């Protein structure tokens, strides 16, 4: 619970020792320090949209590469401390470490071994049936899976190509997440959980990158958003065509003089005198196209009756 300076100042001791308590209630908010959020709601939505596109196109590319429908959908996008993420990786597993030359940090792709072996089976001409064996991948299987992971990384970088240039490469393989030390334990990871389906095999893939690795991309996205926002708020000025100059528009000067009954109006005759308010000349309305546009005052200018505009009606 946080206490403001105002609350501290209000909670004081008199010389008699009597405590004066603040009547103001301090709001208490729950905050999970183990899982802090570094992305704003707008930034997280932008990142989510890009990863949804990444998963959509990756599914199509892998389906073409394997000659068999490869289903992918995002099951979760979240942030987590590095240590918590590493502890959540099952064992055995198949892990690829990747590095972007222009960025600091190492990313992680975690693939369920059953899914990896089913993919390898398909690459070697098999039917792509699910393999239920729980074991580590062999060197040959890891070499074949690297081809798939390169496709994954290539498609991931495509989603950021208009933001920044990326040269990406696999820098290592692991089969157990317990011994990974690619980032500080308290580093925040952005994790994308993907549910993958190949034939009758359904398993999970994870792509995770440290926040400090993609922070330059986030800043660039923010700058682009502000730039487009400024462009979108430029005030448009009305253009004028000189062909309109010769068009005549009728303008009427009128007053709100008085009210009369229908009987009185019907009784009016030529020569009758109608009394008007004294200040009516200062309350003249100028009507154009059935709308009041200006207020003015009636007077005489160079021997002619004229109206001086005193106010514009918005």
N, C-alpha and C positions, 0 to 999 in steps of 0.2 A: 504494500500500500504506500503510495506517494503522498507526502504532505507538502503543501505549498508554503511559500514564505509568509503569505498572509495568515495562514493558520498558525504558524509558529509565533508570529507577532501578536496574534490575538490570545494565545495561550501563555499568559505571563503570571508572575507572582506579585502581589502587593506586599508592602512592607510588613503587613500583619501576618503574612504567610498564607493568606486566602487565595486559592486558585480560581482564576477566571477562565472558564471554558468557552470555546467558540460554539455558537449555536448553528453555525454553518456545517452541514454534513459533507464530508469529503467523499466523492464517488470512488468506488473501488472497481477496477477493471482487471479481468483475468488476462494474463499474458504468459505464454509458454516460452520461457527462455531457452528450452532445449530445442525448439524448432522455430527460430525467428524467421520473419518474412522480409526479404530484401526487395521484392518486386511489388510495385504498386498494382492496383487492380487493372489499370489500363495496360501496363507493361505485361502482366501475366496473361491478359487476353490476347495481346499481340503475339506473345511467345506460343500460346496454345494454338492460335490459328496457323502459325507457320509450321508447327509440328503436326497438326492435323493434315496439312497439305503434304508434308514430308512423308507421313505414313501412307497416304492415299497413293502417291506416285511410287513409293517404294514397293507397295503391294503389287502394282502393275508391272514394275520392272522385274521383280523376282518371279512373278508368274510367267513372264516371257522367257526369262533365263532358264527356269526349271521345266518349262513346257507343261506346267500343271498349276492349277489355281492355288495361290499362296495368299491366304487371308490375313489381314492385319487391321487391328483397331486399337485406338488409345484407350487403355483402361484407367490410367491415372497420370496426372502431371502434378508434381509437388516438389517442395524443397525439404531437405533433411540434412543434419550434420553428417559429415563424412563417416565418422565412427558408427553411427546408427545405421547408415546405408550399408556399410561393409558387413556389419553383423547380420543384416537381413538377407544377404546373399546365401543361397543354399549350398550344400556340399554333397556330392560333387557338382561342378558347374564348368562352364567354358567361358573364359574372360578374355577379351581383347582390349588392349590399351592403345589409345591413339593420341596423336599430338598434332596440333595446328601450328605451323611454323610462325605465323604472325601473332600468336597468342601465348600467354603464360599458363601453364598447367597441362594436366593429362586427363583425357576423358576415358570413360569405361563403357564397354558394351558387354553385358552379361547375357549369355544364351543358355537356356536349359539344355543339358546334354542329350536328352531324348529327341528334342527338336533338331539339334545339330546333327545327330546320327541319322535321323529321317531325311534331312536335307542331303547329306552325303550319299545315302542310299539312292536317292533320286538322281543325283549328279552322276552316279556310276551306272545308271540305266535301270534302277529298280522301280517298283511301282509306287514308292513313297509311302509305304505302310508304316504305321507307328512302331517304333522299336521301344520296348518296355524295359530294356536293360539299363540299370543305373551304374554307370562306370565313367572313368575319365576317357577323354578322346585320345586316340593314338596320334603319332606324329603325322601320318598320312591324312587322317581325318581332319586334323588341325590345319594342314596345308590347304586342303580343299575348302574348308570353312573360311579361310582367309579371303578366298575369291568372293564369297558371299558378303563378308564384312566390308570389303572394299566397295562393293555396290552400295551397301548401307551408308558408308561414310561419304561416298560421292553424292548420293542423293541428299544427305543431310546438309552438305556444304552448298548445294544448289539453292536451298531455301534462304540463304543469306547472301547470295552473290551480288545483289543490288545494294547491300549494306556495306560489305567489305570483301576483300579478296582473301581466299583461304587456300593454303597448300597443306593438305592433310595426309597423314600416313600412319600405318600400324607400327607401333614401337615395341610391342611385346604381347605375350600370351601367358595366361595363368589358368590353373584348374581349381584353385582354392582362394576364396576372397579373404580368408583370415589373416593372410600374411601380406596383403597389399599395403603399401605405404606411398601412395601417389599424391597425397595431400595431407595437410595438418588435420588432426582428429576433429577440430572444431570448425573446419572449413564447411561452408554451406554448399550443398550439391543440388543442382537442378536435375530431377529424375523424371524420365518418361517411361512409364510401364506400357508395354505393347502386348496384347494378346495375339499370338500367332497360330495359324491353322494351316497345316499341310496334310492333305488326305484325312486320315482319321487321327492324326496327331495334333493335339492342341496344347500349347505350352507358352511360357512367357519369355520375352526378351526385354532387356532394360538398357536404356542409354542414359548415362549420367555424366554431367560435366560440372566442374567447380564454378561457383558463381563468379569468382574473380577471373575466370577464363573467358566468360562471355560478357563480362561487364562492359568492355569497350563497344561491343555490338549493341548492348542495351542503350548506352549513351548516344551512339550514332542514330539509333531508332528514335530516341527522344528528340534529337536535333532535327531529324527529318520531319517528325510530327509537328514540331513547332513551326518549321518553315512552311509546310503545307497549310497549317492553320492560319498563318499570316496571309498567305496568298488567297485563302478562301474568304478572308474578312476584308479584302480591299473594297472600298466603297465605289460603286458604279455611279458615274455622273451621267445625267441625261444628255443626249446629243440633240442638237437643233438643226433643222433643215431650213435653208434660206428660202425655200419655196413656200414656207408658211408665212413669210413676212407680209404678203399682200392679202391675206385673209382677214376680212372684217368680222368682228365679234360684237354683237349688241350688248350694251351695258346699261343697266337700269339703276337710277337712284330712287330710293323709296324710304318711307318712314313707317314706324308703328305708331299711328296717330291716336286712335281711340277705338273704342268698341261701341257698336250701336245695335239695337234690336232690328229684326227684319221689318217690323212695322215702321220704325223711324226711317229706315233706308227707303222704303216704298213711299214715304211721305215727302222725300226731298224734292224740291222744285228749283227751277232756274232762278238765280238771284238769292237763294238762301245762303247764309253765312255760317260757316263751321268754325268753331273756336279750336285752335291747336295749342299744345303745350308751349311754354316760352322757349325752352331749350331744345326744341325738336330739330332745329337746323344743325345742332351739334351732334345729333344722333342719326345721321344719314347712313343708310346701308347701300352698298354697291353690289348689285346682283349680276352675275354672269353665268349663263348656261344653267339657270334654275338653282344656283347656289350662291350664298353670300360669301364673298371673298374679301371685302374690305369694309371698314367703317370710316366715315369722313364727316366733314362739316361744310355746309352749303354757304357760299358767299358770292361776292362779285369780284371778277378779275378782268381788268381792261374793258369795263363796260358790259361784260357778259357774265351770266350766271355760271358758276363753277363749283366743283366739289374738291376740297382739300382732303387727301387721304391721311388719316391719323393713325390707323391701326390695321394690321393684317390679321384676318381671321384664319386660324389654323384648322 
